[in-house]
């Protein structure tokens, strides 16, 4: 993984960005997680990012587990007389 992977310079400060899968964006309400690392030093940001990226990857996995796998039909539409 490259030094700048998942990093974005915002002004003078590095921040982590983690892309949210398209299938979860409506549920989560955004396309990326972003969090400041509160440093202007790229080497320090590259060291700090791993914990933050891991946190968001774990959160994405949690959302994948709770996301409905298919749309449920209303009960009354499946009952026949």
Residue frames relative to the residue before (quaternion, step in Angstrom):
aa qw qx qy qz dx dy dz
X 1.0000 0.0000 0.0000 0.0000 0.00 0.00 0.00
X 0.4484 -0.7125 0.4766 0.2533 3.59 -0.85 0.95
X 0.6746 -0.5179 0.3546 0.3885 3.51 -1.25 0.53
X 0.7657 0.3810 -0.1990 0.4785 3.59 0.95 -0.87
X 0.4025 0.7069 -0.4913 0.3114 3.61 1.22 0.04
X 0.8330 0.1089 -0.1505 0.5212 3.57 -0.89 1.04
X 0.6257 0.5017 -0.3595 0.4771 3.61 1.18 0.38
X 0.0471 -0.7705 0.6357 -0.0046 3.52 -1.15 0.75
X 0.3296 -0.7258 0.5670 0.2077 3.58 -0.93 0.89
X 0.0515 -0.7908 0.6090 -0.0313 3.55 -0.65 1.18
X 0.7718 -0.0677 -0.0123 0.6321 3.55 -0.07 1.31
X 0.7593 -0.2856 0.2474 0.5299 3.59 -0.60 -1.18
X 0.6741 0.5209 -0.2629 0.4529 3.57 1.27 -0.14
X 0.3847 -0.7088 0.5462 0.2265 3.56 -1.02 0.86
X 0.0235 -0.7802 0.6248 0.0200 3.52 -1.12 0.73
X 0.4776 -0.6380 0.5293 0.2909 3.52 -1.31 0.51
X 0.0351 -0.7551 0.6529 0.0476 3.55 -1.15 0.70
X 0.0411 -0.7743 0.6315 -0.0069 3.54 -0.94 0.98
X 0.3784 -0.7417 0.5157 0.2021 3.56 -0.69 1.13
X 0.3011 -0.7315 0.5884 0.1674 3.55 -1.01 0.91
X 0.5177 -0.6453 0.4520 0.3335 3.62 -0.83 0.90
X 0.6172 -0.5811 0.3905 0.3591 3.57 -1.04 0.83
X 0.6609 0.5377 -0.3099 0.4220 3.60 0.95 -0.85
X 0.7318 0.4002 -0.2335 0.4998 3.61 1.20 -0.38
X 0.4716 0.7228 -0.4242 0.2741 3.59 1.20 -0.26
X 0.6458 0.5089 -0.3329 0.4617 3.60 0.98 -0.74
X 0.6603 0.5074 -0.3016 0.4643 3.58 0.99 -0.82
X 0.7340 0.4135 -0.2261 0.4889 3.58 0.86 -0.98
X 0.4009 -0.7608 0.4349 0.2672 3.57 1.13 -0.58
X 0.7588 0.2332 -0.1886 0.5782 3.59 1.21 0.36
X 0.4953 -0.6727 0.4683 0.2880 3.57 -1.27 0.29
X 0.7906 0.1330 -0.0652 0.5941 3.59 1.24 -0.42
X 0.3218 -0.6454 0.6405 0.2641 3.51 -1.30 0.44
X 0.0240 -0.7876 0.6157 -0.0033 3.59 -0.98 0.84
X 0.0691 0.7888 -0.6065 0.0719 3.55 -0.99 0.89
X 0.4416 -0.6994 0.5028 0.2510 3.54 -0.87 1.00
X 0.3034 -0.7339 0.5805 0.1798 3.54 -1.13 0.74
X 0.3593 -0.7831 0.4465 0.2416 3.58 1.33 0.05
X 0.6373 0.4601 -0.3683 0.4965 3.55 0.93 0.92
X 0.3236 -0.7263 0.5714 0.2031 3.53 -1.19 0.62
X 0.5823 0.5924 -0.3522 0.4311 3.58 1.33 -0.11
X 0.4241 -0.7349 0.4724 0.2385 3.59 -0.58 1.16
X 0.6467 0.5215 -0.3338 0.4455 3.62 0.92 -0.81
X 0.6576 0.4896 -0.3090 0.4822 3.58 0.97 -0.82
X 0.6362 0.5284 -0.3245 0.4592 3.59 0.98 -0.84
X 0.6444 0.5273 -0.3177 0.4536 3.58 1.00 -0.84
X 0.6574 0.4852 -0.3084 0.4871 3.61 1.11 -0.61
X 0.7125 0.4880 -0.2552 0.4349 3.57 0.93 -0.93
X 0.5964 0.6419 -0.3580 0.3227 3.57 1.06 -0.72
X 0.5967 0.6322 -0.3722 0.3252 3.60 0.98 -0.79
X 0.6704 0.4912 -0.3028 0.4664 3.60 0.92 -0.82
X 0.6671 0.4998 -0.2966 0.4661 3.56 0.99 -0.85
X 0.6406 0.5071 -0.3220 0.4784 3.59 0.94 -0.86
X 0.6459 0.5320 -0.3151 0.4478 3.59 0.94 -0.88
X 0.6292 0.5426 -0.3230 0.4532 3.56 1.01 -0.86
X 0.7170 0.4408 -0.2619 0.4722 3.59 0.86 -0.93
X 0.6062 0.5351 -0.3586 0.4665 3.62 1.06 -0.63
X 0.6403 0.5139 -0.3166 0.4751 3.59 1.02 -0.80
X 0.6421 0.5196 -0.3160 0.4668 3.58 1.00 -0.83
X 0.6329 0.5196 -0.3252 0.4730 3.60 1.00 -0.80
X 0.6470 0.5103 -0.3195 0.4679 3.60 0.95 -0.83
X 0.6230 0.5282 -0.3359 0.4690 3.60 1.04 -0.73
X 0.6569 0.5002 -0.3085 0.4723 3.60 0.92 -0.86
X 0.6272 0.5372 -0.3420 0.4484 3.60 1.00 -0.74
X 0.6671 0.5103 -0.3024 0.4507 3.60 1.02 -0.76
X 0.7483 0.3949 -0.2276 0.4819 3.59 0.99 -0.76
X 0.5092 0.6423 -0.4244 0.3847 3.60 1.24 -0.28
X 0.4902 -0.6491 0.4821 0.3255 3.60 -0.87 0.88
X 0.4181 -0.7361 0.4810 0.2280 3.57 -0.82 0.99
X 0.7900 0.0025 -0.0228 0.6127 3.59 1.15 -0.47
X 0.5595 -0.6013 0.4528 0.3469 3.53 -1.21 0.48
X 0.3267 -0.7450 0.5513 0.1852 3.54 -0.85 1.00
X 0.3721 -0.6987 0.5617 0.2404 3.56 -1.06 0.76
X 0.5821 -0.5633 0.4358 0.3922 3.58 -1.10 0.56
X 0.6020 -0.6058 0.3912 0.3429 3.57 -1.01 0.85
X 0.6839 0.5086 -0.3068 0.4236 3.61 0.85 -0.90
X 0.6404 0.5217 -0.3480 0.4434 3.64 1.11 -0.39
X 0.6821 0.4727 -0.2944 0.4740 3.60 1.21 -0.28
X 0.6018 0.5482 -0.3611 0.4549 3.58 1.26 -0.18
X 0.0972 -0.7800 0.6162 0.0489 3.57 -0.87 0.95
X 0.3485 -0.7527 0.5178 0.2093 3.57 -1.05 0.70
